[in-house]
Amino acid sequence: MIIMALDHTRDFFRFPTDNPTDLATTSVGLFLTRVISHFCAPVFFLLMGTSAWLAGRRKSRGELSQFLLLRGVWLIFLEVVVVRCLGWQFNFDYHVTELLVLWALGGALIALAAFIYLPRRAIVGFGLLLIVGHNLFDGFQSTHPVWAILHGGGYLLNKPGYVLYVGYPLIPWIGVTAVGYGLGPIFEWDAARRQPFLFRLGVSLCVAFVVLRGSNLYGDPAHWVRQDSLLFTGFSWLNTTKYPPSLLFLLMTLGPTLIGLAWADRGTPRFLRPALVFGKVPLFFYLVHFFLIHLLAVGFCLVRYGAVHWMFESPDREHHPFTVPPGWGYSLPVIYLIWGAVVVSLYPLCRWFADLKQKRRDAWLSYL
């Protein structure tokens, strides 16, 4: 959640021409800032699936299916109404709407609400099939909306004044969620068995990434290419495709994630314990941090230009939260300082909400 906030801070305060994955123009700091954020979405989807299994231990399949369905619809509503318009744009004009991570999380939950009636091995097998096999269709081109939603991504609607863009196609993310659901029972094993399993599985995925990436045969539409320096050749290896997430992107992120889970399973180090507060209220943090970052952008804009109307207008550039003021943008060190301020300032609010959820059992609290 904390690293995710860094990437979103960069979205609001970056130079409009910055492209962290363009090896011809990016810097070391910019590229690495983007790469570390790649871990966020795969972790969300994997552990959402695991959490769904854990949540269903005391529910019937019908109750769990309804639970997942309602929360999936709720996440899509939050994406379209709260995050896209209020959080990103501070308006309700719907001229530009992007369907990103909450939309895909919601779609994956809705799919999982149907999958849970299958045997667990079938769910895992189907998830692996989606993850491993979806790159077979990379060469297939279609402008059909269903294809954009499921695999291709891109524009569902692209007319003057109205744009609807799918940034997170569903198929690969449904696969990650299904595999995460299949991992659920592992967390009931004793630690002596669970930790080595997670570690070995994570190492296996990392080895698979190295072998497949080195071959340049399959797993990502963007092949690695030798660069002018050894460092940037390494960057080319890591410059895998996120939209939609390729097999190599998922191996590169989920492998270290599983190793990290095995390590964290031994206990949270003292220096990381404050972060547990954010982990207890992830959706609350996700929603609130957009408003805070955008409000800070409004403040910066007011001080710099003496006007803020751009901050309330739909974006004039693709994948930017608002209309970009002339000359807008800040260097990476400034972005890191703003990010630190966002995380620190949200800590008391998240701690208050975490305490509230612990003390009370109101039904509405389970949706935040």
C-alpha positions in Angstrom: 0.0 0.0 0.0 2.8 2.4 0.9 4.7 1.7 -2.4 1.5 2.1 -4.3 1.1 5.6 -2.9 4.5 6.5 -4.3 3.4 5.5 -7.8 0.2 7.5 -7.5 2.1 10.5 -6.1 4.2 10.3 -9.2 1.1 10.2 -11.4 0.0 13.6 -10.0 3.3 15.4 -9.8 5.4 14.0 -12.6 6.5 15.8 -15.7 3.9 15.0 -18.4 6.5 13.7 -20.8 8.1 11.3 -18.4 7.9 7.7 -19.5 9.7 5.5 -16.9 9.7 2.4 -19.1 11.2 4.0 -22.2 14.8 3.0 -21.9 15.9 5.7 -24.4 14.7 8.5 -22.2 14.3 7.2 -18.6 16.7 7.7 -15.7 17.8 5.1 -13.3 15.8 6.6 -10.4 12.6 6.9 -12.5 12.9 3.4 -13.9 13.5 1.8 -10.5 10.6 3.8 -8.9 8.3 2.4 -11.5 9.6 -1.2 -11.2 9.2 -1.4 -7.4 5.5 -0.3 -7.9 5.0 -3.3 -10.2 4.8 -5.6 -7.2 1.7 -3.9 -5.8 -1.1 -5.1 -8.1 0.1 -8.8 -8.3 0.2 -8.9 -4.5 -3.3 -7.4 -4.2 -4.8 -10.0 -6.5 -2.9 -13.0 -5.1 -3.7 -12.2 -1.5 -7.3 -11.2 -2.3 -7.8 -14.7 -3.5 -6.1 -16.1 -0.4 -8.2 -13.9 1.8 -11.4 -15.1 0.0 -10.5 -18.6 0.9 -9.8 -17.7 4.5 -13.1 -15.7 4.7 -15.0 -18.8 3.5 -13.9 -21.2 6.2 -16.9 -20.4 8.3 -19.4 -19.8 5.4 -21.3 -22.1 3.1 -20.4 -21.9 -0.5 -23.6 -20.0 -1.2 -22.8 -17.5 1.5 -19.2 -17.1 0.3 -20.3 -16.7 -3.3 -22.8 -13.9 -2.3 -20.1 -12.3 -0.1 -17.6 -12.2 -3.0 -20.2 -11.0 -5.6 -21.4 -8.1 -3.5 -17.9 -6.9 -2.8 -16.9 -7.3 -6.4 -19.8 -5.1 -7.5 -18.9 -2.6 -4.7 -15.3 -2.3 -5.9 -16.4 -1.6 -9.5 -18.8 1.1 -8.2 -15.9 2.6 -6.2 -13.7 2.6 -9.2 -16.2 4.3 -11.5 -17.8 6.8 -9.1 -15.5 7.5 -6.2 -11.9 7.0 -7.5 -12.1 7.9 -11.1 -14.2 11.0 -10.8 -13.9 12.3 -7.2 -10.4 11.1 -6.4 -8.6 11.5 -9.6 -10.5 14.3 -11.3 -12.5 16.1 -8.6 -15.5 16.2 -11.0 -18.4 14.2 -12.3 -18.2 15.0 -16.0 -17.2 11.4 -17.1 -15.4 12.8 -20.1 -12.5 10.5 -19.4 -13.0 7.3 -17.4 -10.3 4.7 -16.9 -11.0 1.2 -15.6 -8.0 0.3 -13.5 -7.2 -1.8 -10.4 -10.4 -1.6 -8.4 -12.4 -2.5 -11.5 -10.2 -5.6 -12.1 -10.3 -6.5 -8.4 -14.0 -6.4 -8.5 -14.2 -8.4 -11.7 -11.9 -11.0 -10.3 -14.1 -11.3 -7.2 -17.2 -11.7 -9.3 -15.5 -14.5 -11.3 -14.3 -16.1 -8.1 -17.9 -16.1 -6.8 -18.7 -18.5 -9.6 -15.4 -20.5 -9.4 -15.8 -21.5 -5.8 -18.3 -24.2 -6.7 -15.5 -26.1 -8.5 -13.0 -28.3 -6.8 -10.0 -26.3 -5.5 -7.6 -28.1 -7.8 -9.8 -27.1 -10.8 -9.8 -23.5 -9.7 -6.0 -23.5 -9.4 -5.6 -25.3 -12.7 -7.9 -22.8 -14.5 -6.0 -19.9 -12.9 -2.6 -21.3 -14.0 -4.0 -21.8 -17.5 -5.1 -18.1 -17.7 -1.7 -16.9 -16.4 0.5 -19.2 -18.5 -1.6 -19.3 -21.7 -3.0 -15.8 -22.2 0.2 -14.6 -24.0 -0.6 -17.0 -26.8 -3.2 -14.4 -28.0 -0.8 -11.4 -27.9 -0.7 -11.3 -31.7 -4.5 -11.3 -32.0 -5.8 -7.8 -32.7 -9.5 -6.8 -32.2 -11.4 -3.7 -31.4 -14.3 -5.6 -30.0 -15.2 -4.3 -26.5 -15.3 -7.8 -25.0 -11.7 -8.4 -26.2 -10.6 -5.1 -24.6 -12.3 -6.1 -21.3 -10.9 -9.6 -21.2 -7.4 -9.4 -22.7 -6.4 -6.6 -25.0 -7.2 -3.5 -23.0 -7.5 -0.2 -24.7 -10.5 2.0 -25.6 -14.0 0.9 -25.2 -15.1 4.3 -26.3 -13.0 7.0 -27.9 -15.0 9.9 -29.2 -14.5 13.6 -28.9 -15.4 14.5 -25.3 -15.9 11.0 -24.1 -13.3 8.3 -23.5 -13.7 5.0 -21.7 -10.4 3.1 -21.4 -9.7 -0.4 -20.0 -6.2 -0.4 -18.3 -6.6 -3.7 -16.5 -8.0 -6.4 -18.7 -9.5 -9.2 -16.6 -8.2 -12.5 -17.8 -4.7 -12.5 -16.3 -5.8 -11.0 -13.0 -8.7 -13.5 -12.6 -6.0 -16.1 -13.0 -3.8 -14.6 -10.2 -6.8 -14.4 -7.9 -7.8 -18.0 -8.6 -4.3 -19.2 -7.8 -4.3 -17.1 -4.6 -7.5 -18.8 -3.6 -5.8 -22.1 -4.1 -3.0 -21.0 -1.8 -5.4 -20.4 1.1 -5.1 -23.8 2.8 -1.3 -23.4 2.9 -1.8 -20.8 5.6 -3.4 -23.3 7.9 -0.2 -25.5 7.8 2.2 -25.1 10.7 5.0 -22.6 10.1 7.7 -25.2 9.8 6.0 -26.6 6.7 4.5 -23.4 5.3 7.6 -21.2 5.2 9.8 -23.6 3.2 7.0 -24.3 0.8 6.5 -20.6 0.1 10.2 -20.0 -0.2 10.7 -22.9 -2.6 7.7 -21.9 -4.7 9.0 -18.3 -4.9 12.5 -19.4 -6.0 11.0 -21.7 -8.6 9.0 -18.8 -10.1 12.2 -16.6 -10.1 14.1 -19.4 -11.9 11.3 -19.8 -14.4 11.5 -16.0 -15.1 15.2 -16.1 -15.7 15.0 -19.1 -18.1 12.0 -17.8 -20.1 13.3 -14.2 -20.2 16.7 -15.3 -21.3 15.2 -17.3 -24.2 13.0 -14.5 -25.5 10.7 -17.2 -26.9 7.5 -16.8 -24.9 5.9 -15.0 -22.0 6.0 -11.3 -23.0 5.3 -9.4 -26.2 8.3 -7.1 -25.5 11.6 -8.9 -25.8 14.7 -7.8 -23.9 17.3 -6.1 -26.0 21.0 -5.5 -25.4 21.6 -1.9 -24.4 24.6 0.4 -24.3 25.4 -0.5 -20.7 25.1 -3.6 -18.6 22.8 -1.7 -16.2 20.3 -0.8 -18.9 20.5 -4.3 -20.4 19.4 -5.4 -16.9 16.6 -2.8 -17.1 15.5 -4.3 -20.4 15.2 -7.7 -18.7 13.0 -6.2 -16.1 11.0 -4.1 -18.5 8.1 -6.6 -18.8 4.6 -5.8 -19.9 2.0 -4.9 -17.2 -1.0 -4.0 -19.3 -2.1 -6.7 -19.5 0.3 -8.5 -17.1 2.4 -10.9 -19.1 3.5 -14.3 -17.8 7.0 -12.9 -17.3 5.7 -9.8 -15.4 3.8 -12.1 -13.0 6.8 -14.5 -12.6 9.0 -11.5 -11.9 6.7 -10.1 -9.2 5.0 -13.1 -7.7 8.3 -15.0 -7.2 9.9 -12.5 -4.9 6.5 -11.9 -3.3 6.3 -15.5 -2.2 9.8 -15.4 -0.9 8.8 -12.2 1.0 5.8 -14.0 2.4 8.0 -16.8 3.7 10.3 -14.2 5.4 7.4 -12.1 6.8 5.8 -15.2 8.2 8.5 -15.4 10.8 7.3 -12.2 12.4 7.1 -8.5 11.4 10.4 -6.7 12.1 10.2 -3.8 14.5 10.9 -1.2 11.9 8.0 -2.4 9.7 5.4 -2.7 12.5 3.9 0.8 11.9 3.1 -0.4 8.4 0.7 -3.0 9.8 -1.8 -0.1 10.5 -2.1 0.5 6.7 -2.5 -3.3 6.1 -5.4 -3.4 8.5 -7.4 -0.9 6.5 -6.1 -1.2 2.9 -9.3 -0.1 1.0 -9.7 2.9 3.4 -6.1 3.9 2.8 -6.5 3.4 -1.0 -9.6 5.7 -1.2 -8.3 8.4 1.1 -4.8 8.7 -0.3 -6.1 9.8 -3.7 -8.0 12.7 -2.2 -5.0 13.8 -0.1 -2.6 13.6 -3.1 -5.0 15.5 -5.3 -5.5 18.1 -2.6 -1.8 18.6 -2.3 -1.6 19.0 -6.1 -4.3 21.7 -5.8 -2.2 23.5 -3.2 1.0 23.3 -5.3 -0.9 24.5 -8.3 -2.4 27.5 -6.3 1.0 28.6 -5.0 2.7 28.2 -8.4 0.1 29.6 -10.7 -2.4 31.5 -8.6 -5.2 29.4 -10.1 -6.4 25.8 -9.8 -9.0 25.3 -12.5 -6.8 22.6 -14.2 -7.1 20.4 -11.1 -10.9 20.1 -11.6 -10.8 19.4 -15.4 -10.7 16.0 -17.1 -7.3 15.1 -18.4 -6.1 16.5 -21.7 -3.4 13.8 -21.8 -3.8 10.0 -21.8 -3.4 8.5 -18.4 -3.0 11.8 -16.5 -5.4 12.6 -13.6 -6.3 16.1 -14.7 -5.6 18.8 -17.4 -1.9 19.5 -17.1 -1.1 23.2 -16.3 1.6 24.7 -18.6 5.1 23.7 -17.3 3.6 21.3 -14.7 5.9 18.7 -13.1 8.4 18.1 -10.4 11.6 16.2 -10.0 11.8 12.8 -8.5 13.3 13.9 -5.1 10.3 16.3 -4.7 7.9 13.5 -5.5 9.5 11.3 -2.9 9.2 14.1 -0.3 5.5 14.5 -1.1 5.0 10.8 -0.9 6.6 10.6 2.5 4.3 13.4 3.7 1.3 11.6 2.4 2.1 8.4 4.2 3.0 10.0 7.5 -0.1 12.2 7.5 -2.4 9.3 6.8 -1.0 7.2 9.6 -3.2 8.7 12.4 -6.3 8.5 10.4 -5.7 4.9 9.4 -4.9 4.0 12.9 -8.2 5.6 14.1 -10.2 3.6 11.5 -8.4 0.4 12.3 -9.3 0.8 16.0 -12.9 1.6 15.0 -13.1 -1.6 12.9 -11.7 -3.6 15.8 -14.1 -2.2 18.4 -17.3 -2.3 16.3 -18.9 -4.8 14.0 -21.2 -2.6 12.0 -21.9 -4.2 8.6 -20.9 -1.1 6.6 -17.4 -1.2 8.1 -16.8 -4.5 6.2 -17.1 -2.5 2.9 -14.2 -0.2 3.8 
